[in-house]
């Protein structure tokens, strides 16, 4: 179904892919993994014809998909056979209703309206969004947008589906829906799937083969279990061990853990907070105190209001009711008192180089120190990228740049909204260890994530949201943490 031979891709004089060759048989699932910036997304763009048709690049070699030469065929021709879900799914979306978004592709094929409606119904059910068909895509959560982009691709009924980190922003039900749907499509309809992922445990039941990339080259390829069963490969390329853990609801992993002393002054104080958009509340009557030096995780399903809470806490969304204070002030200084890493890093990058981006906050407050600046760049592994334009970077590299700019002023509170997007395990651990060091020095951390392992490794307090309300303030159940460690040890022994 897919035949790639001697593929080399360069932007100007900069090589991104170097002599890539691999095959994928019809009905197989190939997982592509590797460190951020190694060329995975560029490869996806070639497979879907965006390179060289829409994204200028120098390309050598051959790419055959379903009998087509994608280097010679138009994007319109390729789109009938190959679907894609981008790493940033918001770039897909432009309609005012969810169902119109999914119907756009089939309508452009000239299909009868009853068939278009049937495809829309099936695709929305497949990703668990049937109840939101009349909603505005702009009002959906990050995870819901991810599922909507997948539904739009599925509605085209492609022979090959390329997905760039489809589970990165998904909760447990969303991940199970997407992976289960892909399994059904693969088994019943023979869909060929190319899946770019860092979260390998979530996709192991779907994967047939894996391709590990490093600096634009194929470092290893073969059967999924055989390649990723090698501890040397996992260590060398900074990959997560794909344990056979079962995705579990957060309510089964958490327990109450008491309260802070009544006389302790809170750093962040939310009092009866309600907030939302267009006068409609997404979060309701939230009461929360966070204290200096805490490391707190905020978890819950997509659409429960986690990002809305983050925006309100950071002063970027005006409350509909209630009050927000940071260090006793209702007007915190951005970057100094509180910093927020957005779910989409492109929303907060605006300078001409990584170096300028990370230096902007300290220079703006006249607190720039070269030694501290170098340390911040190093902590995010950005020293080799400091002269690059932020929008020329991979999503993972953009995420690290945005985070480095957030922590450059060593704020009192850092909020991270899904920082795992585009990050391999090595870089993610490096970033989290940097945050842990800041935390030890007194910076409070509020981590919004669906990632069990990050919560296990770093958070000492966990907040659970459901339907816009905080329903539990606690910690991980000790037995659940042990379960994950035991699974990793068993997998390692095998």
C-alpha positions as CSV (number, residue, x, y, z in Angstrom):
1,X,0.0,0.0,0.0
2,X,2.9,2.4,0.9
3,X,6.3,2.2,-0.7
4,X,8.9,4.8,0.2
5,X,12.4,4.5,-1.3
6,X,15.4,6.8,-0.8
7,X,13.3,9.7,0.4
8,X,15.4,12.8,1.1
9,X,13.7,16.1,2.0
10,X,15.4,19.5,2.5
11,X,14.1,23.0,3.3
12,X,16.6,25.1,1.5
13,X,20.0,23.7,2.4
14,X,18.8,22.1,5.6
15,X,18.2,18.4,5.3
16,X,15.2,17.1,7.3
17,X,14.8,13.5,6.0
18,X,17.8,11.6,4.9
19,X,17.5,8.5,2.6
20,X,14.3,7.1,4.2
21,X,13.0,3.8,2.9
22,X,10.2,1.6,4.2
23,X,7.0,-0.3,3.1
24,X,3.6,-0.7,4.7
25,X,1.3,-3.5,3.6
26,X,-2.5,-2.9,3.1
27,X,-4.3,-3.2,6.4
28,X,-1.2,-2.7,8.5
29,X,-0.6,-0.1,11.2
30,X,2.8,1.5,11.2
31,X,3.8,3.5,14.3
32,X,6.4,6.2,13.7
33,X,8.2,7.5,16.8
34,X,11.4,9.3,17.8
35,X,12.5,12.5,19.5
36,X,10.8,15.8,18.7
37,X,12.3,17.5,15.6
38,X,13.5,14.2,14.1
39,X,11.4,14.6,10.9
40,X,8.2,12.7,11.7
41,X,5.8,15.4,10.8
42,X,7.7,16.2,7.6
43,X,7.4,12.5,6.6
44,X,3.6,12.8,7.2
45,X,3.4,15.8,5.0
46,X,5.2,13.9,2.2
47,X,2.8,10.9,2.5
48,X,-0.2,13.2,2.1
49,X,1.2,15.2,-0.8
50,X,1.5,18.5,1.2
51,X,5.2,18.3,0.4
52,X,6.0,19.3,-2.3
53,X,2.5,20.5,-3.5
54,X,1.7,23.0,-0.7
55,X,4.9,23.2,1.4
56,X,7.9,24.1,-0.8
57,X,10.8,21.6,-0.3
58,X,13.5,19.9,-2.2
59,X,12.6,16.2,-2.5
60,X,14.5,13.2,-3.8
61,X,13.4,9.6,-4.0
62,X,10.0,8.0,-4.6
63,X,6.8,7.7,-2.6
64,X,4.0,5.3,-3.9
65,X,0.6,5.1,-2.0
66,X,-2.3,3.0,-3.4
67,X,-0.7,3.0,-6.8
68,X,-0.2,6.8,-6.8
69,X,3.1,8.7,-7.0
70,X,2.4,11.3,-4.3
71,X,5.3,13.4,-5.5
72,X,3.6,13.8,-8.9
73,X,-0.1,13.7,-8.0
74,X,-2.2,16.7,-6.9
75,X,-3.3,17.2,-3.3
76,X,-6.9,16.8,-4.5
77,X,-6.2,13.4,-6.0
78,X,-4.2,12.2,-3.0
79,X,-7.0,13.4,-0.6
80,X,-9.4,10.8,-2.0
81,X,-7.1,8.0,-0.8
82,X,-5.1,9.5,2.1
83,X,-6.5,11.3,5.1
84,X,-4.5,13.2,7.7
85,X,-5.0,14.5,11.2
86,X,-2.4,17.1,11.9
87,X,-0.4,17.5,15.1
88,X,-2.3,20.8,15.7
89,X,-5.8,19.8,14.8
90,X,-7.1,23.4,15.0
91,X,-5.4,24.0,11.6
92,X,-8.1,21.7,10.1
93,X,-11.1,23.6,11.3
94,X,-12.9,26.5,9.7
95,X,-16.7,25.8,9.8
96,X,-19.2,27.2,12.3
97,X,-20.8,23.8,13.2
98,X,-19.2,20.4,14.1
99,X,-21.4,18.5,11.6
100,X,-20.6,20.9,8.8
101,X,-16.9,20.4,9.5
102,X,-17.2,16.7,9.1
103,X,-19.4,17.0,6.0
104,X,-17.1,19.3,4.2
105,X,-14.9,16.7,2.6
106,X,-17.7,14.3,1.4
107,X,-19.6,17.2,0.0
108,X,-16.6,18.3,-2.0
109,X,-16.5,14.8,-3.5
110,X,-20.0,15.5,-4.9
111,X,-21.7,12.7,-2.9
112,X,-25.5,12.6,-2.5
113,X,-26.6,14.4,0.6
114,X,-28.0,11.2,2.2
115,X,-24.6,9.5,1.9
116,X,-23.0,12.7,3.3
117,X,-25.3,12.6,6.3
118,X,-24.7,8.9,6.8
119,X,-20.9,9.4,6.8
120,X,-21.2,12.4,9.2
121,X,-23.3,10.3,11.6
122,X,-20.9,7.4,11.5
123,X,-17.8,9.5,11.9
124,X,-19.1,11.5,14.8
125,X,-20.3,8.3,16.6
126,X,-16.9,6.7,16.0
127,X,-15.1,9.4,17.9
128,X,-17.8,10.1,20.5
129,X,-18.9,13.5,19.4
130,X,-22.5,12.8,18.2
131,X,-23.9,14.9,21.0
132,X,-21.9,17.9,19.9
133,X,-22.9,18.0,16.2
134,X,-24.5,21.5,16.5
135,X,-21.7,23.1,18.6
136,X,-19.2,25.6,17.3
137,X,-15.7,24.0,16.9
138,X,-14.2,27.1,18.5
139,X,-16.0,26.3,21.7
140,X,-14.7,22.8,22.0
141,X,-11.9,21.6,24.3
142,X,-8.5,20.7,22.9
143,X,-9.3,17.0,23.1
144,X,-12.7,17.4,21.5
145,X,-11.0,19.3,18.6
146,X,-8.6,16.4,18.2
147,X,-11.5,14.0,17.9
148,X,-13.4,16.3,15.5
149,X,-10.3,16.5,13.1
150,X,-10.2,12.7,13.2
151,X,-13.9,12.5,12.4
152,X,-13.4,14.8,9.4
153,X,-10.7,12.6,8.1
154,X,-12.7,9.4,8.6
155,X,-15.7,10.8,6.8
156,X,-13.6,10.8,3.6
157,X,-13.4,7.0,3.8
158,X,-9.7,6.9,2.9
159,X,-7.6,3.8,2.2
160,X,-4.7,5.2,4.2
161,X,-5.0,7.4,7.3
162,X,-2.1,9.3,8.7
163,X,-2.4,10.6,12.3
164,X,0.1,12.9,13.9
165,X,-0.1,12.4,17.7
166,X,-3.9,11.8,17.8
167,X,-4.0,10.8,21.5
168,X,-1.8,13.7,22.8
169,X,-4.7,15.8,24.2
170,X,-7.2,13.0,24.8
171,X,-8.8,11.8,28.0
172,X,-9.3,8.1,28.7
173,X,-12.7,7.8,27.0
174,X,-11.4,9.8,24.0
175,X,-8.3,7.7,23.6
176,X,-10.3,4.5,23.9
177,X,-12.8,5.8,21.3
178,X,-10.2,6.8,18.8
179,X,-8.0,3.7,19.2
180,X,-11.1,1.4,19.2
181,X,-12.4,3.1,16.1
182,X,-9.0,2.6,14.3
183,X,-9.0,-1.0,15.3
184,X,-12.4,-1.5,13.8
185,X,-11.5,0.3,10.6
186,X,-8.3,-1.7,10.3
187,X,-9.9,-5.1,11.1
188,X,-13.2,-4.7,9.2
189,X,-12.3,-2.4,6.3
190,X,-8.6,-3.0,5.8
191,X,-7.7,0.6,6.5
192,X,-3.9,1.2,6.4
193,X,-2.8,3.4,9.3
194,X,0.3,5.5,9.8
195,X,0.4,6.7,13.4
196,X,3.0,9.2,14.7
197,X,3.1,8.8,18.5
198,X,5.2,9.3,21.6
199,X,2.5,7.6,23.9
200,X,3.4,4.1,22.9
201,X,1.5,2.2,25.5
202,X,-1.8,3.6,24.2
203,X,-1.3,2.3,20.7
204,X,0.5,-1.0,21.2
205,X,-2.7,-3.1,20.7
206,X,-3.2,-1.4,17.3
207,X,0.4,-1.5,16.0
208,X,1.9,-4.1,13.7
209,X,5.2,-2.4,13.0
210,X,7.3,0.5,14.3
211,X,9.7,2.9,12.7
212,X,12.1,4.7,15.1
213,X,13.5,8.0,13.7
214,X,16.6,9.9,14.8
215,X,17.9,13.2,13.2
216,X,16.0,12.5,9.9
217,X,17.1,8.9,9.5
218,X,15.5,5.6,10.3
219,X,17.3,4.3,13.4
220,X,15.4,1.1,13.8
221,X,12.3,-0.6,12.2
222,X,10.5,-3.9,12.6
223,X,7.8,-5.6,14.5
224,X,6.4,-3.4,17.3
225,X,7.1,-5.7,20.2
226,X,10.5,-6.8,19.0
227,X,11.9,-3.3,18.4
228,X,10.5,-1.6,21.5
229,X,11.4,-4.6,23.6
230,X,15.0,-3.5,23.3
231,X,16.1,-1.6,26.4
232,X,19.0,-0.2,24.4
233,X,16.7,1.3,21.8
234,X,14.4,2.8,24.4
235,X,17.3,4.4,26.3
236,X,19.2,5.6,23.2
237,X,16.3,7.4,21.6
238,X,14.5,8.6,24.7
239,X,11.3,6.4,24.2
240,X,8.8,5.4,26.8
241,X,8.5,1.7,27.6
242,X,5.1,0.6,26.0
243,X,3.7,-1.1,29.1
244,X,0.5,-3.1,28.9
245,X,-1.3,-0.8,31.3
246,X,-5.1,-0.5,31.1
247,X,-6.4,3.0,30.8
248,X,-8.3,3.7,34.1
249,X,-10.8,6.4,35.1
250,X,-9.2,8.9,37.5
251,X,-11.8,8.3,40.2
252,X,-10.3,4.9,40.7
253,X,-6.8,6.3,41.1
254,X,-7.4,9.1,43.6
255,X,-8.2,9.5,47.3
256,X,-8.7,12.5,49.6
257,X,-5.6,13.7,51.4
258,X,-6.7,16.3,53.9
259,X,-6.3,20.1,53.9
260,X,-3.6,22.7,54.5
261,X,-3.3,24.6,57.8
262,X,-6.0,27.3,58.0
263,X,-3.5,30.0,58.8
264,X,-1.3,29.4,55.7
265,X,-1.6,32.2,53.1
266,X,-2.6,30.9,49.7
267,X,-0.6,31.8,46.6
268,X,-3.6,31.2,44.2
269,X,-7.1,31.7,45.7
270,X,-10.2,31.0,43.6
271,X,-13.4,31.9,45.4
272,X,-16.8,30.8,44.1
273,X,-15.4,31.1,40.6
274,X,-17.6,30.7,37.5
275,X,-16.2,31.4,34.0
276,X,-16.9,30.7,30.4
277,X,-17.5,32.2,27.0
278,X,-20.3,34.3,25.5
279,X,-22.0,34.5,28.9
280,X,-22.2,30.7,29.3
281,X,-20.4,29.3,32.3
282,X,-18.0,26.3,31.7
283,X,-16.8,26.1,35.2
284,X,-19.1,26.6,38.2
285,X,-18.5,27.7,41.8
286,X,-14.9,26.6,41.9
287,X,-13.1,27.1,45.3
288,X,-9.4,26.4,45.4
289,X,-6.4,27.4,47.4
290,X,-2.8,26.7,46.1
291,X,0.2,27.4,48.2
292,X,3.8,28.3,47.6
293,X,6.0,25.3,46.6
294,X,3.1,23.0,45.8
295,X,3.1,20.7,42.7
296,X,-0.5,20.1,41.8
297,X,-2.0,18.2,38.9
298,X,-5.4,19.1,37.5
299,X,-7.1,16.1,35.7
300,X,-10.4,15.2,34.2
301,X,-12.0,14.3,30.9
302,X,-12.0,16.6,27.9
303,X,-14.5,19.4,28.0
304,X,-14.7,19.5,31.8
305,X,-13.3,23.1,32.1
306,X,-9.6,22.6,32.9
307,X,-8.3,25.0,30.3
308,X,-11.0,27.5,31.2
309,X,-9.9,27.3,34.9
310,X,-6.3,27.9,33.8
311,X,-7.2,31.0,31.7
312,X,-9.3,32.5,34.5
313,X,-6.6,31.8,37.1
314,X,-4.0,33.5,34.9
315,X,-6.2,36.6,34.5
316,X,-6.8,36.0,30.7
317,X,-10.5,35.2,31.1
318,X,-12.8,37.5,33.1
319,X,-14.9,35.6,35.6
320,X,-18.6,35.6,35.2
321,X,-18.8,35.4,39.0
322,X,-16.5,35.0,42.0
323,X,-12.9,36.2,42.5
324,X,-9.3,35.2,41.6
325,X,-6.3,36.5,43.6
326,X,-2.6,35.7,43.3
327,X,-0.5,36.6,46.3
328,X,-3.5,38.5,47.5
329,X,-3.8,40.7,44.4
330,X,-6.5,40.6,41.8
331,X,-4.1,42.0,39.2
332,X,-1.1,39.6,39.1
333,X,2.0,40.5,37.0
334,X,2.2,38.3,34.0
335,X,5.4,36.3,33.9
336,X,6.4,37.3,37.4
337,X,3.5,36.3,39.6
338,X,2.0,33.8,37.2
339,X,2.8,32.2,33.8
340,X,0.7,30.0,31.6
341,X,1.8,27.6,28.9
342,X,-1.0,27.4,26.4
343,X,-2.2,24.1,25.0
344,X,-1.2,25.4,21.5
345,X,2.3,26.9,21.8
346,X,1.9,28.9,18.6
347,X,-0.6,31.1,20.4
348,X,2.2,32.6,22.5
349,X,5.2,32.8,20.1
350,X,5.8,36.1,18.3
351,X,9.5,37.0,18.0
352,X,12.0,36.2,15.3
353,X,14.2,33.7,17.1
354,X,14.2,31.3,20.0
355,X,16.8,33.4,21.8
356,X,14.6,36.5,21.6
357,X,11.5,34.6,22.6
358,X,13.1,33.3,25.9
359,X,14.7,36.7,26.6
360,X,11.6,38.8,26.0
361,X,10.1,38.6,29.5
362,X,13.3,39.3,31.5
363,X,14.3,42.1,29.1
364,X,10.8,43.6,29.3
365,X,11.0,43.7,33.1
366,X,14.7,44.8,33.0
367,X,15.7,41.6,34.8
368,X,17.7,40.0,32.0
369,X,20.8,38.0,33.2
370,X,22.9,36.2,30.6
371,X,23.9,33.3,32.9
372,X,20.2,32.7,33.8
373,X,19.2,33.0,30.2
374,X,21.7,30.3,29.1
375,X,20.5,28.0,31.9
376,X,16.9,28.4,30.8
377,X,17.8,27.5,27.2
378,X,19.8,24.5,28.3
379,X,17.0,23.2,30.6
380,X,14.7,23.1,27.5
381,X,17.4,21.7,25.2
382,X,17.2,24.8,23.0
383,X,20.9,25.9,22.8
384,X,21.3,24.4,19.3
385,X,18.0,26.0,18.2
386,X,18.5,29.5,19.6
387,X,18.9,31.2,16.2
388,X,15.9,29.4,14.6
389,X,12.6,31.1,14.0
390,X,10.0,29.6,16.3
391,X,7.6,28.9,13.5
392,X,10.2,26.9,11.7
393,X,10.4,24.4,14.6
394,X,8.5,21.2,15.2
395,X,5.5,21.4,17.5
396,X,7.5,19.8,20.3
397,X,10.3,22.3,19.9
398,X,7.8,25.1,19.9
399,X,6.3,23.8,23.1
400,X,9.7,23.8,24.8
401,X,10.4,27.3,23.5
402,X,7.1,28.6,24.9
403,X,7.8,26.8,28.3
404,X,11.3,28.3,28.5
405,X,9.8,31.8,27.9
406,X,7.3,31.1,30.7
407,X,9.9,30.1,33.3
408,X,12.5,32.7,32.3
409,X,11.4,35.1,35.0
410,X,11.1,32.3,37.6
411,X,7.4,33.1,38.3
412,X,5.7,32.3,41.6
413,X,3.2,30.1,39.8
414,X,3.5,28.2,36.5
415,X,0.4,26.7,34.9
416,X,1.0,24.1,32.1
417,X,-1.9,23.1,29.9
418,X,-1.1,19.7,28.3
419,X,2.7,20.1,27.9
420,X,3.1,16.6,26.4
421,X,2.1,17.6,22.8
422,X,5.0,16.8,20.5
423,X,7.3,15.7,23.3
424,X,9.3,12.5,23.4
425,X,9.8,11.0,26.8
426,X,13.4,12.2,27.2
427,X,12.6,15.8,26.5
428,X,9.5,15.6,28.6
429,X,11.4,14.2,31.6
430,X,14.0,16.9,31.1
431,X,11.4,19.7,31.1
432,X,9.6,18.2,34.1
433,X,12.8,17.8,36.0
434,X,13.5,21.5,35.3
435,X,10.1,22.3,36.7
436,X,10.7,20.1,39.7
437,X,13.9,22.0,40.5
438,X,12.0,25.3,40.2
439,X,9.3,23.8,42.5
440,X,12.0,22.9,45.1
441,X,13.1,26.5,45.0
442,X,9.5,27.7,45.8
443,X,7.7,28.0,42.5
444,X,4.2,26.5,42.6
445,X,3.3,24.3,39.6
446,X,-0.2,23.5,38.3
447,X,0.0,20.8,35.7
448,X,-3.0,20.1,33.5
449,X,-2.6,16.6,31.9
450,X,-4.1,13.3,31.0
451,X,-0.8,11.6,31.4
452,X,-0.8,9.2,34.4
453,X,2.9,8.8,34.5
454,X,3.6,12.5,34.8
455,X,1.1,12.7,37.7
456,X,2.7,9.6,39.3
457,X,6.2,11.0,39.0
458,X,5.7,14.6,39.9
459,X,2.4,15.7,41.5
460,X,1.9,15.6,45.2
461,X,-1.7,16.8,45.0
462,X,-4.3,16.0,42.4
463,X,-7.5,18.0,41.6
464,X,-10.2,16.2,39.7
465,X,-12.7,18.1,37.6
466,X,-16.1,16.9,36.3
467,X,-18.7,18.8,34.4
468,X,-17.1,22.2,35.3
469,X,-16.7,21.5,39.0
470,X,-13.9,20.4,41.3
471,X,-15.2,17.1,42.7
472,X,-12.0,15.8,44.5
473,X,-8.9,17.3,46.0
474,X,-6.5,14.5,46.9
475,X,-3.6,12.4,45.8
476,X,-2.8,9.2,43.8
477,X,-3.8,6.0,45.6
478,X,-0.5,4.4,46.6
479,X,-1.6,1.0,45.2
480,X,-2.2,2.5,41.8
481,X,1.3,4.0,41.7
482,X,2.7,0.6,42.6
483,X,0.7,-1.1,39.9
484,X,2.3,1.1,37.2
485,X,5.8,0.4,38.5
486,X,5.2,-3.3,38.7
487,X,3.9,-3.4,35.2
488,X,7.1,-1.7,34.0
489,X,9.3,-4.1,35.9
490,X,7.4,-7.1,34.5
491,X,7.7,-5.7,31.0
492,X,11.4,-5.1,31.5
493,X,11.9,-8.6,32.7
494,X,10.2,-10.1,29.7
